[in-house]
Amino acid sequence: MEVAKSWKDYEIIDMANGEKLERWGNIYLVRPDPQIIWKTKEKPEEWKKQYARYVRSKTGGGCWEYKRELPKAWQIKYKDLTFNIKPMGFKHTGIFPEQAVNWDWMMDKIKNAKREIKVLNLFAYTGGATVSCLSAGASVCHVDSSKGMVTWAKENVESSGLAKKSVRYIVDDVVKFVNREIRRGNKYDAIIMDPPSYGRGTNGEVWQFEDNIYELVDLCSNVLSDKPLFFLINSYTTGISSKVLEDILNLTVAKKFKGHTSSGEIGLPMKDSNLVLPCGIYGRFVGE
């Protein structure tokens, strides 16, 4: 497992009873996590610092319970990157801190490529990967079907001082956009995708991870340049092994281009302990 250990503005303070106590800058939040199946709190007094707690509803969804006044938005930094944090209706805050593992990996690949790199970021959300790739010197095409998420990504790019970098923002269904890029003959040196388990596109298109991921990766292999730098798949879909993502890359991208594949888990450490929270999986292709 690759663990995101380089954060200063974020940390998990404690974990117990299906919940994690997190520090986002100077704001403490409690959010649910199904992986936390143990009962013992290591630091019970720390939980009193919480500003808000996300409580799941038995009928689905949930809501925030506020313990003290919470800002509508605030900023945290990861190295030279700045992100705008906003508690959302479905427990999220706009950033998945464990993805710092992948940000570092991508930035390293781009900086050491010694050539201009064009990146296609699909299901790009609030732009964590977009910001990291821009900061490393790449140009980025950022694609998400949610106008609100794309606006938030622009805010993160601007807050990180990268607004003058080469970035395109596209509000569209990912599959439709990639098909258009194939027809146009546009190519990219690196592709990132973070597809949801389930979702709907701008015109009601249904996305189901298990049914659609293989075809999407295969489709995207048609917009890779002759010497691709990398192809990264992230997933939080329950029940899918990281090896499945690697297998898909082997069956598609690795059949067309020379390189190697790998896969694994990513996680977050708990402060002052040897506990690590598993947070997601990845599959990677690196070109030769």
C-alpha positions as CSV (number, residue, x, y, z in Angstrom):
1,M,0.0,0.0,0.0
2,E,1.2,3.5,-0.8
3,V,0.5,5.9,2.1
4,A,0.1,9.7,1.8
5,K,2.5,10.8,4.5
6,S,3.5,14.2,3.3
7,W,0.5,16.3,4.4
8,K,0.9,19.1,6.9
9,D,-2.6,20.7,6.6
10,Y,-4.5,17.4,6.8
11,E,-4.4,14.4,9.1
12,I,-6.5,11.7,10.7
13,I,-6.4,12.3,14.4
14,D,-8.4,9.2,15.5
15,M,-10.6,6.4,14.1
16,A,-13.3,4.3,15.8
17,N,-16.9,3.1,15.5
18,G,-17.1,3.6,11.8
19,E,-15.9,7.2,11.9
20,K,-12.7,9.2,11.5
21,L,-11.8,12.4,13.2
22,E,-9.9,14.6,10.7
23,R,-8.1,17.9,10.8
24,W,-8.4,20.1,7.7
25,G,-6.2,23.0,8.4
26,N,-7.5,24.1,11.8
27,I,-11.0,22.7,11.2
28,Y,-11.9,19.3,12.8
29,L,-14.5,17.1,11.0
30,V,-16.0,13.7,11.8
31,R,-16.9,11.6,8.8
32,P,-18.1,8.0,8.4
33,D,-15.9,5.2,6.9
34,P,-17.0,1.6,6.5
35,Q,-13.5,0.3,6.9
36,I,-13.3,1.4,10.5
37,I,-14.8,-1.6,12.2
38,W,-13.0,-1.4,15.6
39,K,-14.6,0.3,18.6
40,T,-11.7,1.7,20.6
41,K,-10.9,5.4,20.5
42,E,-7.2,6.1,21.0
43,K,-7.7,9.8,21.7
44,P,-11.2,10.3,23.1
45,E,-10.6,13.9,24.2
46,E,-9.7,15.0,20.7
47,W,-13.2,14.3,19.4
48,K,-14.5,17.2,21.4
49,K,-12.7,19.5,19.0
50,Q,-15.0,18.6,16.1
51,Y,-16.8,21.4,14.2
52,A,-19.2,19.1,12.4
53,R,-20.1,15.5,12.0
54,Y,-21.6,13.8,9.0
55,V,-24.3,11.4,10.0
56,R,-25.7,8.9,7.6
57,S,-29.5,8.4,7.3
58,K,-30.9,4.9,7.6
59,T,-33.0,5.7,4.4
60,G,-29.9,6.7,2.5
61,G,-27.8,9.9,2.3
62,G,-27.2,11.9,5.4
63,C,-26.5,15.3,6.7
64,W,-24.0,17.4,8.7
65,E,-24.6,18.0,12.4
66,Y,-22.8,21.2,13.4
67,K,-21.2,21.4,16.8
68,R,-19.8,24.9,16.3
69,E,-19.7,27.6,13.6
70,L,-18.1,26.2,10.4
71,P,-16.8,28.4,7.6
72,K,-18.5,27.9,4.3
73,A,-15.1,27.4,2.7
74,W,-11.5,27.5,3.7
75,Q,-8.1,26.6,2.2
76,I,-5.5,23.9,2.8
77,K,-2.1,23.4,1.2
78,Y,-0.3,20.3,0.0
79,K,3.3,21.3,-0.7
80,D,2.9,24.2,-3.3
81,L,-0.7,23.3,-4.1
82,T,-3.7,25.1,-2.6
83,F,-7.2,23.6,-2.4
84,N,-10.5,25.1,-1.4
85,I,-12.4,23.0,1.1
86,K,-16.2,23.1,1.3
87,P,-18.3,20.5,3.2
88,M,-20.8,19.0,0.7
89,G,-24.2,17.3,1.0
90,F,-22.7,13.8,0.6
91,K,-20.0,13.9,3.3
92,H,-17.3,15.0,0.8
93,T,-15.1,18.1,1.2
94,G,-13.9,18.5,-2.4
95,I,-10.5,16.8,-1.9
96,F,-9.5,13.2,-1.3
97,P,-6.3,13.5,0.7
98,E,-5.1,10.0,-0.1
99,Q,-4.8,11.0,-3.8
100,A,-1.6,12.9,-2.8
101,V,0.1,9.6,-3.5
102,N,-0.9,9.8,-7.1
103,W,-0.3,13.6,-7.4
104,D,3.3,13.0,-6.3
105,W,3.7,10.1,-8.7
106,M,2.3,12.1,-11.7
107,M,4.4,15.2,-10.9
108,D,7.5,13.1,-10.8
109,K,6.7,11.5,-14.2
110,I,5.9,14.8,-15.8
111,K,9.0,16.7,-14.4
112,N,11.3,13.9,-15.6
113,A,9.8,13.4,-19.0
114,K,12.0,16.2,-20.5
115,R,9.4,17.0,-23.1
116,E,6.0,18.8,-23.3
117,I,3.3,16.6,-21.9
118,K,-0.4,16.9,-22.7
119,V,-2.7,15.4,-20.0
120,L,-6.3,14.3,-20.3
121,N,-8.1,14.3,-16.9
122,L,-11.4,12.5,-17.0
123,F,-14.1,12.5,-14.3
124,A,-11.8,15.3,-13.1
125,Y,-13.9,16.4,-10.1
126,T,-12.5,19.5,-8.3
127,G,-9.1,19.2,-10.1
128,G,-6.6,17.7,-7.6
129,A,-4.9,15.9,-10.4
130,T,-5.3,18.9,-12.8
131,V,-3.6,21.2,-10.3
132,S,-0.7,18.8,-9.7
133,C,-0.1,18.2,-13.4
134,L,-0.2,21.9,-14.2
135,S,2.3,22.6,-11.4
136,A,4.7,20.0,-12.9
137,G,4.6,21.8,-16.2
138,A,2.0,19.8,-18.2
139,S,-0.9,21.2,-20.2
140,V,-4.2,19.7,-19.1
141,C,-7.6,19.1,-20.5
142,H,-10.0,18.8,-17.5
143,V,-13.3,17.0,-18.2
144,D,-16.3,16.5,-15.9
145,S,-20.0,16.4,-16.4
146,S,-20.7,18.7,-13.5
147,K,-20.5,22.4,-14.1
148,G,-20.2,23.0,-10.4
149,M,-17.2,20.7,-10.0
150,V,-15.5,22.3,-13.0
151,T,-16.0,25.8,-11.4
152,W,-14.5,24.5,-8.2
153,A,-11.5,23.1,-10.1
154,K,-10.9,26.5,-11.7
155,E,-10.9,28.0,-8.1
156,N,-8.3,25.5,-7.1
157,V,-6.1,26.2,-10.1
158,E,-6.4,30.0,-9.4
159,S,-5.7,29.5,-5.7
160,S,-2.5,27.5,-6.6
161,G,-1.3,30.4,-8.8
162,L,-1.6,28.3,-12.0
163,A,-4.4,30.2,-13.8
164,K,-2.0,31.3,-16.6
165,K,-0.9,27.7,-17.3
166,S,-2.3,25.8,-20.3
167,V,-5.6,24.2,-19.2
168,R,-9.0,23.6,-20.9
169,Y,-12.1,23.0,-18.9
170,I,-14.8,20.8,-20.5
171,V,-18.3,20.2,-19.1
172,D,-19.4,17.1,-20.9
173,D,-20.0,13.3,-20.7
174,V,-16.6,11.6,-20.8
175,V,-17.4,9.0,-23.4
176,K,-18.9,11.6,-25.8
177,F,-15.9,13.9,-25.4
178,V,-13.4,11.1,-26.0
179,N,-15.2,10.0,-29.1
180,R,-15.1,13.6,-30.4
181,E,-11.3,13.8,-29.7
182,I,-10.8,10.6,-31.7
183,R,-12.6,12.1,-34.6
184,R,-10.6,15.3,-34.3
185,G,-7.4,13.3,-34.2
186,N,-6.3,14.9,-30.9
187,K,-3.7,13.0,-28.8
188,Y,-2.6,13.0,-25.2
189,D,0.7,11.9,-23.6
190,A,-1.0,10.9,-20.3
191,I,-4.5,10.0,-19.2
192,I,-6.0,10.1,-15.7
193,M,-9.4,8.8,-14.9
194,D,-11.3,8.6,-11.6
195,P,-14.6,7.1,-12.6
196,P,-17.5,6.8,-10.1
197,S,-19.1,3.5,-9.2
198,Y,-22.3,4.8,-10.6
199,G,-23.3,8.1,-12.2
200,R,-25.3,10.0,-14.8
201,G,-24.0,12.2,-17.5
202,T,-25.3,15.7,-18.6
203,N,-28.1,14.1,-20.7
204,G,-29.0,11.2,-18.4
205,E,-26.3,8.8,-19.7
206,V,-25.9,6.0,-17.1
207,W,-22.4,5.0,-16.0
208,Q,-21.9,1.7,-14.2
209,F,-18.2,1.0,-13.3
210,E,-18.3,-2.8,-13.8
211,D,-20.2,-2.5,-17.0
212,N,-18.3,0.4,-18.6
213,I,-14.7,0.7,-17.3
214,Y,-13.2,-1.8,-19.8
215,E,-14.8,-0.2,-22.8
216,L,-13.8,3.3,-21.6
217,V,-10.1,2.4,-21.1
218,D,-10.0,0.7,-24.5
219,L,-11.6,3.8,-26.1
220,C,-9.2,6.1,-24.4
221,S,-6.2,4.1,-25.7
222,N,-7.1,5.6,-29.1
223,V,-6.3,9.2,-28.0
224,L,-2.8,8.3,-26.6
225,S,0.2,9.7,-28.4
226,D,2.8,7.4,-30.0
227,K,4.9,7.5,-26.8
228,P,2.5,7.7,-23.9
229,L,4.0,8.8,-20.5
230,F,1.3,7.1,-18.3
231,F,-2.2,6.0,-17.9
232,L,-3.7,6.1,-14.4
233,I,-7.0,4.7,-13.2
234,N,-8.3,5.5,-9.7
235,S,-11.3,3.7,-8.2
236,Y,-13.3,3.6,-5.0
237,T,-15.7,1.0,-6.2
238,T,-16.5,-1.6,-3.5
239,G,-15.5,-5.1,-4.3
240,I,-13.1,-4.4,-7.2
241,S,-9.5,-5.5,-6.7
242,S,-6.6,-3.2,-7.8
243,K,-5.4,-6.2,-9.9
244,V,-8.5,-5.9,-12.0
245,L,-7.5,-2.4,-13.0
246,E,-4.0,-3.6,-13.9
247,D,-5.5,-6.5,-15.9
248,I,-7.7,-4.0,-17.9
249,L,-4.6,-1.9,-18.7
250,N,-2.8,-5.1,-19.8
251,L,-5.7,-6.0,-22.1
252,T,-5.9,-2.6,-23.7
253,V,-3.2,0.0,-23.4
254,A,-0.3,-2.4,-22.9
255,K,-1.2,-4.3,-26.1
256,K,-0.8,-1.1,-28.1
257,F,2.2,0.5,-26.5
258,K,5.4,-0.6,-24.9
259,G,5.6,-0.2,-21.1
260,H,4.7,-1.8,-17.8
261,T,1.7,-2.0,-15.6
262,S,1.3,-2.0,-11.8
263,S,-1.5,-1.7,-9.3
264,G,-2.1,-1.3,-5.6
265,E,-3.9,0.4,-2.7
266,I,-3.6,3.9,-1.4
267,G,-4.2,4.9,2.2
268,L,-3.9,7.5,4.9
269,P,-1.9,7.2,8.2
270,M,-3.4,8.0,11.6
271,K,-1.4,10.5,13.6
272,D,1.0,9.1,16.2
273,S,0.1,5.5,15.5
274,N,0.9,2.6,13.2
275,L,-2.7,2.5,11.9
276,V,-3.4,3.1,8.2
277,L,-6.8,3.6,6.7
278,P,-7.3,1.9,3.2
279,C,-8.9,4.5,0.9
280,G,-8.9,3.3,-2.7
281,I,-7.1,1.5,-5.4
282,Y,-5.1,2.3,-8.6
283,G,-3.9,0.8,-11.8
284,R,-1.0,2.3,-13.7
285,F,0.6,2.0,-17.1
286,V,4.0,3.6,-17.6
287,G,5.3,3.9,-21.2
288,E,8.9,3.0,-22.1
